[in-house]
Amino acid sequence: MSLFSPTTVGDADVRNRVSLAPMTRLRADAHGVPGPIVAKYYAQRAGIGLLVTEGVFPSAESRAYPGQPGIVTDAQAAGWAKVADAVHAEGGTVFMQLMNGGRVTHPDITGTERIVAPSAIAIEGETRLADGTKVAYAVPHALETDELATVRDEFVAAARRAVDAGFDGVELHGANGYLLHEFLSPASNQRTDEYGGSPEARARFVIEVAEAVVAEIGAGRVGIRISPAHNIQDVWEKDDAETRATYEALIAGLAPLGLAYLSVLHADPAGELIQDLRRAFGGTFIVNTGFSSVTTRDEAVSAVDEGIADLVAVGRPAIANPDLVTRWQKGADENEVDQPTVYGGDERGYTDYPFLQS
């Protein structure tokens, strides 16, 4: 087994053990429809074994950012079908990340009367509207117990649309401070019903969403991403014992489902907590060290060689190097990321990075 050897991820065959980390790129139109440049971007990177798209919103009130794509309307689904076709034409494998932004948004972004979260607790700070104006984060609507089924079913419907559009599977976004992650932390989840108050209760909704999506499209087409103790967007997980208890409860509920993979973003993927979660999960395991560091070729090779992970998710190097796997196989130099173009814009810094000359 090596980074460059083929493997299977759920029901999908992948050509190597590099994965494209899901990264916010914000190139959809005002209606959340991904256009031709989005298809070109992912097709360019089809040499990466497993592509995971940016977070895609499953309902209008879950849209987190201007320029973020959705999978709610027929037009959005048609746009994504062209993405899937373009990736498959290049021999690639692609999962769609489904992301409910939760409280990480504003009604002036979603166009809805409200935004939602486990509890009515706003994030400190500001977000940016489509015109560039900064506004304070809004206080979210605390979802009533009987409203949770609607949110769950939005994930299910989005997963069905993704698979019908030709995607090989979906990834549930349970990380980085968005809705599913908000349920896991006592800082953002202060509920008094059966979905809050204890590690098992806080994990319940995430497990129920996964169960429902699996029932709709099959376990081999469903992965999940988590970020224990990442401490981002006011989803604080600073109590080590409580964090461990919460994620152990989560994995105990997910492991019997036989998901395609568990993807973990953590600064120390070889550490005791993450490796304990890996063993409890018992399936394909993907690691990513997160925003603070750039995964190098040597780190990725070592992670697989040393048995830390089955696949390694790569972010910024894959943005700047559409032929990243070829470069890593050859030990070639890499392009540098044009950071100002990462979040939104046109083809510059998106589809115009050069390939190696043959």
Disulfide bonds with the S-S distance in Angstrom:
none
